[in-house]
Amino acid sequence: MSTTLVIVSFVILAACLGAVLGFLIRKKVVEAKLESAERLAERIIEEAKKKGETERREATLQARDEHYQAKLEMEKEAKERKAELQLIEKRLAQKEENFDNKLALMDQKELDNMRREKELQRQEKLMAEKAQEYHVLIEEERRQLERISGLSTEEAKGLFLRQVEEEARTDAAKLLKKIENDTKETADKKAKEIISLAIARYAGDYVAEKTVSVVNLPNEEMKGRIIGREGRNIRAIEAATGVDLIIDDTPEAVILSGFNPVRREVARIALERLIADGRIHPARIEEVVEKVGQEVEVSIKEAGEQATFDVGVHGFHPELVKLIGKLKYRTSYGQNMLQHSLEVAFLCGIMAAELGLNIKRAKRTGLLHDIGKAVDHEIEGPHALIGADLAKKHGESGQVVNAIAAHHEDVPSESVLAVLVQAADALSGARPGARKETLASYVQRLTDLERIANSCPGVNKSFAIQAGREVRIIVDSGAVSDAAAVLMCRDIAKKIESEMTYPGQIKVTVIRETRAVEYAK
């Protein structure tokens, strides 16, 4: 038992010693870890301090750099502002110097004007004194003349007035000739400049156009198919289109005859489609004609809209746009009226720009000036007055309405715009290739020119030349004086203007020749 106790005691003692030893070992380990952790913390703190110092130095350097750059920019901007201010100061100084020079010049002119005014007053006073002296002398001369001639004042005055009247007529004719020449020289030069500029800036084609009224056929057998059994097809075409279909001996062609150009165009297109399709019978004819009529109406509207767009003028009433489009199928002496209206609009705009007038209104009037021709086959009266009524009905201004009505002198012109339209209309209609005249109207115009010229007393012969653009008149030198020849030329030109209608202008030349003949033997 004692042995067991000793063993137990020994075991307990060993356990105590082990516990104490383990505690001491753990304490040493903990102390070692704490010491390592402290060294690590000190190293981290030292590194953080170094890093913070580095970043602080970098931030300081960056701030200094930014400050330096901002300083450079401010100095640059200050230099630019300074240079700009110096330039402005230089300009102001120059302007001030110019202003001072102008003031000095104005002062000098004012002094000159004052001197001139004083000189004029002095001369006026001198002239008044001279006039009084002349009046006294004239009165004295009058009394002496009455005493010497034995004529009273009234008798002498009548005789003198008759002589003065004769001399005045001669002087007036000479003066009229001189004024006309001077005026024509200046006016013609300016007018030619404006008109030539307008023509040069408007480079439109001037190929004569006309509405096609002949339909070509692929063969002669097609004529029989167009006529149909007992003529039912041709009657259906004429009833549906309102035009006459003429089938004669012309090879492989039929002729469409009708006063309405739109109906004639519908008939032409419809007949060409029927020929191409091959199915020609009354029901098919009515169907095709109705469809083509709708297409032509659309094309008329599109043509009107395109014309207003090309001219650059808008705000027209829809009915006016449609009437403008109808001019596409209207011709005058072979000239297409829509192209003619566009030309007149462009020429009016160019000349209005040169004269400082309203360009839009001039183009608007030029485009509408022949609008009456779109319906003149339906309404009685001159196309200018018809067009003016249509324009007034659809809200156009009074100035535009008057210019349309006056472009063929059916009514008096009330503005410069009307004269512009007349000039542009004459330019477009009279240029080479624009229009064609029938032989009868051409011969009639030449006859009328010579008739008007021969109606004046003292005319020996007259000749209409240059296709009616000029008339030359040879007068009797014994019956017509130089002064009377000038007045006769003017009177004949006025008669031509009042009695005839013609495109462009007609030159009137009066020739007075004096010949002396002698024979040497």
Backbone torsions as a table, in degrees:
resi	resn	phi	psi	omega
1	MET	NA	-41.2	178.2
2	SER	-64.4	-33.5	178.6
3	THR	-67.9	-42.0	178.8
4	THR	-62.9	-39.7	179.7
5	LEU	-65.6	-39.7	179.6
6	VAL	-64.0	-40.4	-179.2
7	ILE	-65.3	-42.7	-180.0
8	VAL	-63.7	-43.4	180.0
9	SER	-61.7	-41.1	179.8
10	PHE	-64.0	-40.9	179.5
11	VAL	-62.8	-44.4	-179.9
12	ILE	-63.1	-41.4	179.9
13	LEU	-64.1	-42.0	179.2
14	ALA	-63.0	-39.6	-180.0
15	ALA	-64.9	-39.8	179.4
16	CYS	-64.7	-45.5	179.3
17	LEU	-60.8	-38.8	179.0
18	GLY	-64.9	-39.1	-179.1
19	ALA	-65.5	-41.0	-179.4
20	VAL	-66.9	-41.6	-179.9
21	LEU	-64.2	-41.1	178.6
22	GLY	-64.8	-37.8	179.4
23	PHE	-63.9	-41.8	-179.5
24	LEU	-66.0	-38.7	179.7
25	ILE	-65.7	-45.4	179.7
26	ARG	-62.0	-37.4	179.5
27	LYS	-63.5	-43.2	178.4
28	LYS	-61.5	-42.1	-178.8
29	VAL	-64.1	-43.1	-179.9
30	VAL	-63.5	-44.4	-179.5
31	GLU	-62.1	-38.7	179.4
32	ALA	-64.7	-41.7	179.3
33	LYS	-65.2	-40.9	179.3
34	LEU	-62.9	-41.7	-179.4
35	GLU	-65.0	-39.0	177.9
36	SER	-65.5	-41.6	-179.7
37	ALA	-64.8	-38.7	179.5
38	GLU	-64.4	-43.1	178.5
39	ARG	-62.3	-41.1	178.7
40	LEU	-63.3	-41.8	-179.9
41	ALA	-65.0	-41.6	179.0
42	GLU	-63.3	-39.8	179.4
43	ARG	-64.9	-41.1	179.3
44	ILE	-64.2	-42.7	179.8
45	ILE	-63.3	-40.9	-179.7
46	GLU	-64.5	-42.9	178.2
47	GLU	-64.2	-39.6	179.6
48	ALA	-63.7	-40.1	178.7
49	LYS	-63.0	-44.0	179.3
50	LYS	-62.2	-44.0	179.7
51	LYS	-63.6	-42.3	178.8
52	GLY	-63.2	-38.5	179.2
53	GLU	-66.0	-41.4	178.7
54	THR	-62.5	-46.0	-179.7
55	GLU	-64.7	-37.7	178.9
56	ARG	-63.1	-42.4	178.3
57	ARG	-63.9	-41.8	178.8
58	GLU	-63.1	-43.5	179.3
59	ALA	-62.0	-39.4	179.1
60	THR	-64.4	-44.3	178.7
61	LEU	-63.0	-42.4	180.0
62	GLN	-63.2	-43.3	178.4
63	ALA	-62.0	-41.7	178.4
64	ARG	-63.5	-40.1	179.4
65	ASP	-63.6	-45.2	178.7
66	GLU	-62.2	-41.6	178.6
67	HIS	-60.9	-39.7	-179.5
68	TYR	-67.5	-42.2	178.5
69	GLN	-64.0	-42.4	178.7
70	ALA	-63.0	-37.6	178.9
71	LYS	-64.7	-41.8	178.1
72	LEU	-62.3	-43.9	179.6
73	GLU	-62.6	-42.4	179.7
74	MET	-63.6	-41.0	178.1
75	GLU	-63.9	-40.0	178.3
76	LYS	-63.2	-46.0	179.4
77	GLU	-63.1	-38.7	179.2
78	ALA	-64.2	-39.4	177.6
79	LYS	-63.9	-43.0	179.0
80	GLU	-63.1	-45.6	178.3
81	ARG	-59.6	-39.7	-179.0
82	LYS	-64.9	-42.8	179.2
83	ALA	-64.8	-40.6	178.9
84	GLU	-63.5	-43.7	178.8
85	LEU	-63.4	-38.2	177.8
86	GLN	-64.3	-39.3	177.6
87	LEU	-64.3	-43.9	178.7
88	ILE	-62.5	-42.5	178.5
89	GLU	-62.0	-38.1	179.5
90	LYS	-65.2	-43.2	178.6
91	ARG	-63.7	-42.8	179.3
92	LEU	-62.4	-39.3	178.9
93	ALA	-65.3	-40.2	178.6
94	GLN	-64.1	-44.9	178.9
95	LYS	-62.5	-40.2	179.8
96	GLU	-64.4	-37.9	178.4
97	GLU	-65.9	-43.0	177.8
98	ASN	-62.5	-41.9	179.5
99	PHE	-61.7	-41.9	178.2
100	ASP	-63.4	-38.9	178.2
101	ASN	-64.3	-41.9	179.0
102	LYS	-64.2	-40.3	178.5
103	LEU	-62.0	-42.6	179.6
104	ALA	-64.0	-40.4	178.5
105	LEU	-64.4	-41.6	178.7
106	MET	-64.3	-39.8	177.4
107	ASP	-62.2	-41.1	179.2
108	GLN	-64.5	-42.5	178.3
109	LYS	-63.5	-39.6	179.0
110	GLU	-62.4	-40.9	177.4
111	LEU	-64.3	-41.4	178.2
112	ASP	-62.4	-41.5	179.2
113	ASN	-63.6	-40.2	178.4
114	MET	-63.3	-40.9	178.1
115	ARG	-64.3	-42.6	178.7
116	ARG	-63.9	-40.7	179.6
117	GLU	-61.9	-42.8	177.9
118	LYS	-63.2	-40.3	179.4
119	GLU	-65.0	-39.4	178.1
120	LEU	-64.3	-42.4	177.9
121	GLN	-61.3	-40.4	179.2
122	ARG	-64.9	-42.7	179.3
123	GLN	-66.6	-38.3	176.9
124	GLU	-61.5	-42.3	178.7
125	LYS	-63.3	-41.8	179.1
126	LEU	-64.8	-41.0	179.3
127	MET	-65.4	-38.7	177.6
128	ALA	-61.8	-41.9	178.6
129	GLU	-64.6	-41.5	178.4
130	LYS	-64.3	-40.9	179.4
131	ALA	-61.0	-40.8	178.3
132	GLN	-63.0	-41.0	178.6
133	GLU	-64.8	-43.2	179.3
134	TYR	-62.7	-39.0	179.8
135	HIS	-60.8	-43.1	178.9
136	VAL	-64.5	-43.6	179.7
137	LEU	-64.5	-40.6	179.6
138	ILE	-64.2	-41.2	178.9
139	GLU	-62.9	-40.5	178.3
140	GLU	-66.4	-41.9	178.3
141	GLU	-64.1	-39.4	179.2
142	ARG	-60.3	-44.2	179.6
143	ARG	-64.2	-40.9	179.5
144	GLN	-66.1	-40.5	179.2
145	LEU	-63.8	-41.6	177.0
146	GLU	-60.8	-40.6	-178.7
147	ARG	-68.8	-40.3	-176.4
148	ILE	-75.1	-47.0	-174.7
149	SER	-77.7	-23.5	-177.1
150	GLY	74.5	14.2	177.7
151	LEU	-105.6	147.0	175.6
152	SER	-77.3	170.8	-179.8
153	THR	-63.1	-41.1	-177.9
154	GLU	-67.7	-40.9	178.4
155	GLU	-65.0	-45.3	178.1
156	ALA	-63.2	-37.2	179.8
157	LYS	-64.8	-41.9	179.0
158	GLY	-62.5	-45.4	178.2
159	LEU	-61.8	-43.5	179.9
160	PHE	-64.1	-41.2	-178.5
161	LEU	-65.1	-36.8	178.1
162	ARG	-64.6	-41.9	177.6
163	GLN	-65.5	-42.6	-179.8
164	VAL	-65.1	-37.3	-179.7
165	GLU	-62.6	-44.1	179.5
166	GLU	-63.5	-45.1	177.9
167	GLU	-64.9	-37.2	-179.1
168	ALA	-65.6	-37.4	178.0
169	ARG	-62.5	-43.2	178.4
170	THR	-64.5	-46.2	179.3
171	ASP	-64.0	-37.3	179.9
172	ALA	-64.6	-41.1	178.6
173	ALA	-63.0	-42.8	178.1
174	LYS	-64.0	-43.4	179.5
175	LEU	-65.2	-40.3	177.7
176	LEU	-60.5	-42.3	179.0
177	LYS	-62.4	-43.8	-179.4
178	LYS	-65.0	-44.8	-179.7
179	ILE	-63.5	-42.4	179.7
180	GLU	-62.7	-42.3	-179.9
181	ASN	-64.0	-45.4	179.6
182	ASP	-63.6	-45.4	-178.7
183	THR	-64.1	-43.7	180.0
184	LYS	-64.2	-38.8	-179.5
185	GLU	-60.8	-44.7	-180.0
186	THR	-74.0	-48.1	-176.7
187	ALA	-66.1	-42.5	179.3
188	ASP	-62.6	-39.0	-179.9
189	LYS	-63.1	-47.8	-179.3
190	LYS	-67.6	-43.5	-179.5
191	ALA	-63.3	-40.8	178.9
192	LYS	-64.7	-36.8	177.8
193	GLU	-62.4	-47.5	-177.9
194	ILE	-65.4	-46.3	-176.9
195	ILE	-67.7	-41.9	179.1
196	SER	-65.4	-37.5	176.8
197	LEU	-64.9	-41.7	179.3
198	ALA	-63.3	-43.7	-179.4
199	ILE	-67.1	-39.2	-179.2
200	ALA	-66.6	-38.3	-178.3
201	ARG	-77.0	-24.0	175.3
202	TYR	-100.1	103.5	-175.8
203	ALA	-100.9	55.7	-179.7
204	GLY	-82.7	152.1	176.1
205	ASP	-70.7	153.2	177.0
206	TYR	-129.5	48.2	174.7
207	VAL	-82.5	130.8	179.7
208	ALA	-67.9	133.0	-178.8
209	GLU	-122.4	155.0	173.7
210	LYS	-151.5	158.9	179.8
211	THR	-73.0	130.1	-179.4
212	VAL	-76.5	127.0	179.1
213	SER	-124.2	15.2	178.5
214	VAL	-117.8	128.8	179.2
215	VAL	-109.7	123.4	179.5
216	ASN	-80.5	143.8	-179.1
217	LEU	-110.9	148.5	179.2
218	PRO	-69.4	-28.5	-180.0
219	ASN	-160.8	172.2	-178.2
220	GLU	-72.2	-24.8	-179.2
221	GLU	-65.4	-24.8	-178.0
222	MET	-65.5	-25.4	178.0
223	LYS	-61.5	-42.1	178.7
224	GLY	-64.5	-38.8	179.0
225	ARG	-68.3	-35.1	177.7
226	ILE	-67.3	-39.6	178.4
227	ILE	-66.9	-43.7	178.5
228	GLY	78.7	173.7	-179.9
229	ARG	-65.4	123.5	-179.6
230	GLU	54.8	26.5	175.6
231	GLY	75.8	20.7	-176.0
232	ARG	-72.1	-34.6	-178.6
233	ASN	-68.7	-45.0	-178.7
234	ILE	-66.7	-34.9	176.3
235	ARG	-67.2	-37.2	178.6
236	ALA	-66.1	-40.6	179.1
237	ILE	-64.4	-46.1	-179.2
238	GLU	-65.5	-37.1	179.6
239	ALA	-70.3	-36.2	-176.5
240	ALA	-78.4	-32.9	-175.0
241	THR	-100.9	-25.6	-178.5
242	GLY	80.3	20.1	177.2
243	VAL	-123.5	160.2	177.9
244	ASP	-90.6	134.6	179.0
245	LEU	-105.4	113.7	-176.3
246	ILE	-104.4	118.9	177.6
247	ILE	-116.6	109.8	-177.9
248	ASP	-124.4	-153.3	-177.2
249	ASP	-82.2	2.1	178.9
250	THR	-61.9	123.9	-175.1
251	PRO	-68.6	129.5	172.9
252	GLU	52.5	45.4	178.3
253	ALA	-161.4	147.6	172.2
254	VAL	-126.3	153.8	-175.2
255	ILE	-113.8	134.3	176.8
256	LEU	-102.9	127.3	-178.0
257	SER	-124.7	124.3	178.7
258	GLY	-170.5	147.2	-177.8
259	PHE	-78.0	-21.5	-177.7
260	ASN	-93.5	113.8	-176.5
261	PRO	-66.3	-30.2	179.6
262	VAL	-69.3	-44.7	177.1
263	ARG	-61.8	-40.0	179.8
264	ARG	-63.7	-37.5	177.7
265	GLU	-67.4	-41.1	177.3
266	VAL	-61.1	-44.0	180.0
267	ALA	-63.4	-40.3	-179.4
268	ARG	-63.1	-49.3	-178.5
269	ILE	-65.1	-42.0	-178.7
270	ALA	-63.6	-42.5	-179.3
271	LEU	-66.5	-38.7	177.9
272	GLU	-64.2	-38.7	178.6
273	ARG	-68.9	-39.4	178.0
274	LEU	-63.6	-40.1	179.0
275	ILE	-65.0	-42.3	179.9
276	ALA	-67.6	-36.0	-178.1
277	ASP	-76.0	-37.6	179.8
278	GLY	90.2	-18.8	178.9
279	ARG	-90.8	102.0	-177.9
280	ILE	-120.0	103.6	174.6
281	HIS	-152.5	160.7	-172.0
282	PRO	-52.0	-43.6	-178.4
283	ALA	-65.1	-44.1	179.1
284	ARG	-65.4	-37.7	179.6
285	ILE	-61.4	-47.9	-179.9
286	GLU	-61.9	-39.1	179.8
287	GLU	-64.6	-47.4	-178.5
288	VAL	-66.6	-42.4	-179.2
289	VAL	-63.0	-41.1	179.1
290	GLU	-63.9	-42.9	-179.4
291	LYS	-66.6	-43.0	179.5
292	VAL	-65.9	-38.1	177.9
293	GLY	-59.1	-41.8	177.5
294	GLN	-64.9	-40.9	179.5
295	GLU	-65.4	-39.6	179.5
296	VAL	-66.5	-38.7	176.8
297	GLU	-60.3	-42.5	178.3
298	VAL	-64.7	-43.3	-179.7
299	SER	-65.5	-34.3	176.8
300	ILE	-63.3	-46.5	179.1
301	LYS	-62.8	-43.4	179.5
302	GLU	-64.5	-39.0	178.4
303	ALA	-63.4	-40.8	177.0
304	GLY	-64.3	-44.2	179.3
305	GLU	-64.6	-40.4	179.1
306	GLN	-64.8	-38.1	179.0
307	ALA	-64.1	-44.7	178.5
308	THR	-65.2	-35.0	178.0
309	PHE	-68.3	-42.9	179.7
310	ASP	-62.3	-39.2	-179.9
311	VAL	-74.1	-28.9	-179.4
312	GLY	85.7	25.4	179.3
313	VAL	-124.4	132.7	-175.6
314	HIS	-129.8	-179.7	179.1
315	GLY	89.2	17.9	178.0
316	PHE	-77.6	151.8	172.7
317	HIS	-66.1	142.5	-178.6
318	PRO	-55.2	-34.4	178.9
319	GLU	-67.1	-37.3	176.9
320	LEU	-65.5	-38.7	177.6
321	VAL	-61.2	-41.4	179.5
322	LYS	-66.2	-39.8	179.1
323	LEU	-67.0	-36.0	175.5
324	ILE	-61.8	-41.7	177.9
325	GLY	-64.1	-32.8	179.1
326	LYS	-64.9	-26.3	178.8
327	LEU	-62.5	-16.1	177.2
328	LYS	-60.6	-30.2	-178.1
329	TYR	-104.5	18.0	-179.2
330	ARG	-117.8	134.8	178.1
331	THR	-125.5	157.3	175.6
332	SER	-138.4	115.3	-175.0
333	TYR	53.5	36.5	178.8
334	GLY	85.3	-4.7	-179.0
335	GLN	-96.2	129.5	178.2
336	ASN	-66.9	128.2	-172.1
337	MET	-72.5	-30.9	178.5
338	LEU	-68.8	-44.6	177.1
339	GLN	-64.2	-38.4	177.2
340	HIS	-61.6	-43.6	-179.6
341	SER	-65.7	-38.8	177.0
342	LEU	-64.3	-42.4	178.2
343	GLU	-60.5	-46.8	-179.1
344	VAL	-62.1	-39.0	179.2
345	ALA	-63.2	-46.1	-179.7
346	PHE	-64.9	-43.3	-179.9
347	LEU	-64.9	-39.9	176.7
348	CYS	-61.7	-43.3	-179.9
349	GLY	-62.9	-42.1	-179.2
350	ILE	-66.5	-45.0	-179.9
351	MET	-68.4	-34.9	176.7
352	ALA	-64.8	-37.5	177.5
353	ALA	-63.7	-40.3	179.2
354	GLU	-66.3	-32.4	-177.6
355	LEU	-93.7	0.7	178.7
356	GLY	75.0	28.2	179.9
357	LEU	-99.0	178.5	-179.3
358	ASN	-72.8	112.0	-174.1
359	ILE	-70.5	-43.5	-178.7
360	LYS	-60.7	-44.5	-179.1
361	ARG	-66.5	-37.6	178.9
362	ALA	-64.5	-45.0	177.9
363	LYS	-63.5	-40.3	-179.9
364	ARG	-60.5	-46.1	-179.1
365	THR	-66.7	-41.4	178.8
366	GLY	-60.8	-39.3	179.6
367	LEU	-69.0	-32.2	-176.0
368	LEU	-95.0	-2.4	-167.9
369	HIS	-64.1	-30.7	180.0
370	ASP	-108.9	25.2	-177.4
371	ILE	-63.5	-24.7	178.9
372	GLY	-65.2	-23.9	179.9
373	LYS	-69.6	-15.8	177.6
374	ALA	-70.7	-22.5	-176.7
375	VAL	-131.0	10.7	-175.7
376	ASP	-68.8	-14.2	174.8
377	HIS	-83.4	-7.2	178.8
378	GLU	-109.2	-24.3	-175.5
379	ILE	-122.2	136.5	179.2
380	GLU	-76.2	143.9	175.0
381	GLY	124.1	167.6	177.0
382	PRO	-63.8	142.9	-175.8
383	HIS	-65.6	-27.4	179.5
384	ALA	-66.2	-44.1	178.9
385	LEU	-70.4	-36.6	176.6
386	ILE	-62.1	-45.8	179.0
387	GLY	-62.6	-39.6	178.2
388	ALA	-62.6	-42.1	178.3
389	ASP	-63.1	-41.9	178.7
390	LEU	-63.8	-43.6	-179.6
391	ALA	-64.2	-42.2	178.4
392	LYS	-64.8	-39.8	-179.8
393	LYS	-63.2	-33.4	-175.7
394	HIS	-103.2	26.2	165.0
395	GLY	87.4	16.1	177.2
396	GLU	-76.9	155.8	-176.6
397	SER	-69.9	160.8	-178.6
398	GLY	-63.1	-35.3	179.6
399	GLN	-65.8	-40.7	178.2
400	VAL	-66.5	-42.7	-179.8
401	VAL	-61.4	-44.7	179.9
402	ASN	-64.7	-40.5	179.7
403	ALA	-63.4	-37.9	177.6
404	ILE	-66.3	-44.7	-177.0
405	ALA	-69.3	-29.0	-172.9
406	ALA	-96.8	1.2	-172.8
407	HIS	-72.8	-12.0	170.0
408	HIS	-118.6	20.0	175.7
409	GLU	62.7	29.4	172.6
410	ASP	-71.8	-28.2	174.6
411	VAL	-134.2	159.3	178.9
412	PRO	-65.5	146.6	176.8
413	SER	-76.6	138.2	-178.8
414	GLU	-113.5	-0.2	-177.6
415	SER	-156.4	166.7	175.8
416	VAL	-65.2	-28.0	-179.5
417	LEU	-59.6	-38.9	179.7
418	ALA	-64.4	-40.0	178.9
419	VAL	-66.6	-38.5	177.2
420	LEU	-60.6	-44.4	-179.5
421	VAL	-64.1	-40.7	176.9
422	GLN	-59.6	-45.4	-178.7
423	ALA	-64.9	-46.2	-179.1
424	ALA	-65.6	-37.7	178.1
425	ASP	-64.1	-41.8	178.0
426	ALA	-65.8	-39.9	178.9
427	LEU	-62.0	-45.3	-176.7
428	SER	-70.3	-35.2	-176.8
429	GLY	-85.3	-24.0	-173.2
430	ALA	-99.4	-8.2	-177.2
431	ARG	-70.2	157.6	-174.4
432	PRO	-58.4	131.8	175.9
433	GLY	83.6	-4.0	-175.4
434	ALA	-74.5	-44.6	-175.2
435	ARG	-132.5	158.8	176.4
436	LYS	-126.5	137.3	178.6
437	GLU	-104.9	148.8	173.0
438	THR	-72.4	155.6	-177.4
439	LEU	-61.3	-39.7	-177.0
440	ALA	-63.7	-46.0	-179.3
441	SER	-67.9	-33.1	178.9
442	TYR	-65.9	-47.7	179.7
443	VAL	-64.7	-38.1	-179.8
444	GLN	-63.8	-37.7	179.7
445	ARG	-66.1	-41.8	177.6
446	LEU	-63.6	-40.0	179.1
447	THR	-63.8	-42.7	179.9
448	ASP	-63.6	-38.6	179.0
449	LEU	-61.0	-47.5	-178.6
450	GLU	-69.0	-33.3	178.4
451	ARG	-64.3	-45.0	179.9
452	ILE	-64.3	-39.8	-179.5
453	ALA	-66.9	-41.0	-178.0
454	ASN	-73.7	-14.3	-179.0
455	SER	-73.4	-14.7	-179.0
456	CYS	-84.6	140.3	179.1
457	PRO	-68.4	142.9	178.4
458	GLY	92.5	0.8	-179.4
459	VAL	-87.9	127.2	176.1
460	ASN	-88.5	-50.3	-178.2
461	LYS	-145.5	156.8	174.1
462	SER	-143.5	145.1	-177.4
463	PHE	-135.4	124.1	172.7
464	ALA	-89.3	119.2	-174.7
465	ILE	-128.0	175.2	179.1
466	GLN	54.2	48.8	176.7
467	ALA	56.5	36.2	178.3
468	GLY	82.5	9.3	179.0
469	ARG	-87.5	-11.8	-179.0
470	GLU	-148.5	144.9	174.2
471	VAL	-128.2	128.2	-179.6
472	ARG	-111.0	131.4	-173.1
473	ILE	-121.7	126.2	178.2
474	ILE	-105.1	121.5	-175.1
475	VAL	-109.0	162.9	177.1
476	ASP	-77.8	118.0	-176.3
477	SER	-66.5	-23.3	178.4
478	GLY	-78.4	-29.1	-177.8
479	ALA	-94.6	-22.8	-175.6
480	VAL	-123.3	124.4	177.4
481	SER	-84.4	173.5	178.0
482	ASP	-60.5	-43.5	-179.8
483	ALA	-66.0	-40.5	179.0
484	ALA	-66.5	-30.9	178.4
485	ALA	-63.8	-38.7	177.9
486	VAL	-63.3	-45.5	-179.8
487	LEU	-67.0	-37.1	178.4
488	MET	-63.3	-42.4	179.1
489	CYS	-59.0	-42.3	-179.8
490	ARG	-67.7	-41.4	-179.4
491	ASP	-64.8	-41.6	179.8
492	ILE	-65.0	-40.1	177.9
493	ALA	-61.9	-41.1	178.7
494	LYS	-65.0	-39.4	178.2
495	LYS	-63.6	-41.6	178.7
496	ILE	-62.0	-42.8	179.7
497	GLU	-63.0	-38.5	-175.7
498	SER	-82.8	-27.6	-173.3
499	GLU	-104.2	-14.9	-174.3
500	MET	-123.8	156.3	174.3
501	THR	-120.1	126.4	-173.9
502	TYR	-156.5	153.3	175.4
503	PRO	-81.7	148.2	176.5
504	GLY	73.1	-136.1	-178.0
505	GLN	-140.3	159.4	-179.4
506	ILE	-122.2	127.7	-179.9
507	LYS	-87.9	130.2	179.3
508	VAL	-110.3	122.9	-179.7
509	THR	-124.2	120.9	176.3
510	VAL	-103.4	125.7	-176.4
511	ILE	-113.0	120.4	176.2
512	ARG	-118.9	119.5	-173.9
513	GLU	-126.0	132.7	176.5
514	THR	-112.0	125.7	-177.7
515	ARG	-120.2	139.7	173.5
516	ALA	-118.0	121.5	-174.7
517	VAL	-121.7	132.9	177.1
518	GLU	-147.3	148.3	-177.4
519	TYR	-112.0	132.5	175.7
520	ALA	-91.9	125.4	-177.3
521	LYS	-110.0	NA	NA
